[in-house]
Amino acid sequence: MSEHNQKTLKDAINAMLDAYKLKGGILQSRINNKWADMMGPMIASHTKEIKIIGSTLYIYVDSAPLKQELMMARAKIVQRINEEMNENLVKEVIVK
């Protein structure tokens, strides 16, 4: 194999994920798995669904007071998720 064809394993996996459009699902799964650790058990217990579409995170909750609290803490949620994932994934949070 010539040197110009060589890629790191990370680059090869990322290329495959991009080619098969799997990256969004994997990111959503990673966020779902770490949600309780990032936000705490009370918020996790009232969270019905989390979706990531593009760079927007949609959070569906079943409590109106919690929804209001999360609306006010959107910037902190973005920062916490991006720090946890070590990437700049989320740019906006919408709470429903």
C-alpha positions as CSV (number, residue, x, y, z in Angstrom):
1,M,0.0,0.0,0.0
2,S,1.4,3.4,-0.9
3,E,1.7,6.1,1.7
4,H,-0.8,8.4,0.1
5,N,-3.6,5.8,0.6
6,Q,-2.9,5.3,4.3
7,K,-5.5,6.7,6.8
8,T,-5.7,6.4,10.5
9,L,-8.4,4.1,11.8
10,K,-10.3,7.1,13.2
11,D,-10.3,8.8,9.8
12,A,-11.5,5.6,8.1
13,I,-14.3,5.0,10.5
14,N,-15.4,8.7,10.3
15,A,-15.4,8.4,6.5
16,M,-17.5,5.3,6.6
17,L,-20.0,6.9,9.1
18,D,-20.3,10.0,6.8
19,A,-20.7,7.8,3.7
20,Y,-23.5,5.7,5.2
21,K,-25.1,8.7,7.0
22,L,-24.8,6.9,10.4
23,K,-23.1,9.7,12.3
24,G,-26.3,11.4,13.5
25,G,-27.7,8.1,14.9
26,I,-24.5,7.4,16.8
27,L,-24.3,10.9,18.2
28,Q,-27.9,10.7,19.4
29,S,-27.2,7.3,21.0
30,R,-24.1,8.7,22.8
31,I,-26.1,11.7,24.1
32,N,-29.0,9.4,25.2
33,N,-26.6,7.1,27.1
34,K,-24.9,10.0,28.9
35,W,-28.0,12.2,29.5
36,A,-28.6,11.1,33.1
37,D,-24.9,11.6,34.0
38,M,-24.9,15.1,32.4
39,M,-28.2,16.4,33.6
40,G,-29.0,14.5,36.7
41,P,-31.5,11.8,37.6
42,M,-34.5,14.2,38.1
43,I,-34.2,15.8,34.7
44,A,-33.5,12.4,33.1
45,S,-36.7,10.9,34.7
46,H,-38.8,13.7,33.2
47,T,-37.2,13.6,29.8
48,K,-39.4,11.7,27.3
49,E,-37.2,11.9,24.2
50,I,-34.0,13.5,22.9
51,K,-33.4,14.0,19.2
52,I,-30.5,15.6,17.4
53,I,-31.2,16.9,14.0
54,G,-28.2,18.7,12.3
55,S,-26.7,20.7,15.1
56,T,-30.0,21.3,17.0
57,L,-30.9,19.2,20.1
58,Y,-34.6,18.7,20.7
59,I,-35.6,17.8,24.3
60,Y,-39.1,16.6,25.0
61,V,-40.1,16.8,28.7
62,D,-43.3,16.0,30.6
63,S,-43.1,18.7,33.2
64,A,-44.0,22.4,32.4
65,P,-41.8,23.8,35.3
66,L,-38.9,21.7,34.1
67,K,-39.4,22.9,30.5
68,Q,-39.2,26.5,31.7
69,E,-36.0,25.8,33.7
70,L,-34.4,24.0,30.7
71,M,-35.4,26.9,28.4
72,M,-33.4,29.3,30.7
73,A,-30.4,26.9,30.8
74,R,-30.1,26.3,27.1
75,A,-26.6,27.8,26.8
76,K,-25.4,25.7,29.7
77,I,-26.9,22.5,28.2
78,V,-25.0,23.2,24.9
79,Q,-21.8,23.8,26.7
80,R,-22.2,20.7,28.9
81,I,-23.0,18.4,25.9
82,N,-20.2,19.7,23.8
83,E,-17.7,19.3,26.6
84,E,-18.9,15.7,27.4
85,M,-18.6,14.7,23.7
86,N,-15.3,16.5,23.1
87,E,-16.8,18.0,19.9
88,N,-18.7,21.0,18.9
89,L,-21.9,19.1,18.0
90,V,-24.8,21.1,19.4
91,K,-25.3,24.7,18.6
92,E,-29.0,25.1,19.6
93,V,-31.4,23.5,22.1
94,I,-35.1,23.5,21.7
95,V,-37.2,22.3,24.6
96,K,-40.7,20.9,23.9
